[in-house]
Amino acid sequence: MEAFMAINSYVNGIVWGPPMLALLVGTGIYLSVILGFPQVRYFGFMFKEVLGKIGKKSGGEGTISSFGALSVALASTVGSGNIAGAATALHLGGPGALFWMWITAIFGMTTKMTEVSLAVKFREKDAAGNWRGGTMYVMEKALGQKWLAWLFAFFTTFAAFGIGNAIQANSTAQALELGFGVPSYVSGVAIAVLVALVIIGGLKRISDVTTYLVPFMAIFYVIGGIAVIIMHADLIPQAVGNAVYYAFNDPMAMPGAVAGWSIKLALTKGVARGVFSNEAGLGSAPMVHATAITDHPARQGVYGLFEVFMDTIVICSITCIGILTTGTLTARPDLTGAQLTLTAFQTVLGTPGVWIMSAGLAMFAFSTILGWYWYGETGAVYIFGLRITPVYKILWIGVCVIGAWGGGGQFLANIWDLSDTMNGLMAAPNLIALLWLSNEMRKIVKDFDEKRKKGTIK
């Protein structure tokens, strides 16, 4: 295991090195420019489209509603990365990591819109008559690069067990143990049973569950986080100022700085954890957005904009600003991950703060297990066909138990490191495809704008 993790560390240094970070952010910047900054142009329309369509049916083909697809995607992205991952970025890189999370999210909004729109345009039906789509289908149908499509599907199939399952099950178990004293083995069995009851019903049942769970858990956590921040409202300007200032200046000059902070770590950890949280550029969310009932690829792409905005600009910011305004980051340099966030909540709200954070983390992580199941299954089905689905379900349920029972410490650190590496391996071929098809995306957006202007679509 030690030798394996050493190899993983080497690969991780490549896939999350300066070239990959430049490719991630650079792709978002390039797409934003050539598409006319859709994250700005569609900002008002984004809220009107997403919030105005809750509970309503859209026209067009697909399997689940546009909001249902968004709910599954948000269930996948709003996970332990928003609580544990964001806190870890601050712990390792200092306040400046928050600024780079924001930058990654702002340009990542366009990246997510592009990958979602292309996935809808190039989707197809599987042998059972269900819609399937995602980066692998885009690569095969639009680029004719089946080998690259197969590679992406392979990385997705196995990355899902780490980023979407073991980490989330572990975070759920830790949250329930920290907040409510539930033993990890009890959590593991409970998670496995609940997950099994949902995924056996396929995408429609996953969509039904997350459509109710995601809005509730987001509102629940946001209200708790805002309560923490309001108690130190006078420190908000300082927290935001430090995030911007120490993104470009030596964070070791900050009072109470933790040994090891640097501008480089603020940048790398901010970008890496930002991507881990909102998944912009990974090519994961398009696999469920491709199943949405919609009348235009770009319309569903707008849901991708909202997904990143809600995940990082709203929820990750609440976590990080809560940690910074309470002073927990420098007062408790020994803490990282979920424990750092939990302590910040507890400092202000006492025991109820522990309950809010623990319940929030448990719901976030559980919903991610549901959403990522569809991604892993989609990758596996692309490679092996529909016959793999029963086997994949059994393996998925088993990993829930293993992840929950694994405990913290080195086990959790290893899983995080492996997941980071697999994320990078997924992102590389996906970003290549997005750049390759940037002109195709420009045509999609132009067609959408023209049809909205003529009133043929609203």
Buried (B, 14 or more C-beta within 10 A) or exposed (E): EEEEBEEBEEBBEEBBEEEBBEBBBBBBBBBBEBBBBBBEEBBEBBEEBBEEBEEEEBEBEBBBBBBBBBBBBBBBBBBBBBBBBBBBBBBBBBBBBBBBBBBBBBBBBBBBBBBBBBBBBBBEEEEEEBBBBBBBBBBBBBBEBEEBBBBBBBBBBBBBBBBBBBBBBBBBBBBBBBBEEBEBEEBBBBBBEBBBEBBEEBBEBBBBBBBEBBBEBBEBBBEBBBBBBEBBEEBBEBBBEBBBBBBEBEBBEBEEBBEEBBBEBBBBBBBBBBBBBBBBBBBBBBBBBBBBBBBBBBBBBBBBBBBBBBBBBBBBBBBBBBBBBBBBBBEBBEBBBBBBBBBBBBBBBEEEBBBBBBBBBBBBBBBBBBBBBBBBBBBBBBBBEBEBBEEBBEBBBEBBBBBBBBEBEEBBEBBBBBBBBBBBBBBBBBBBBBBBBBEBBBEBBEBBBEBBEEEEBE
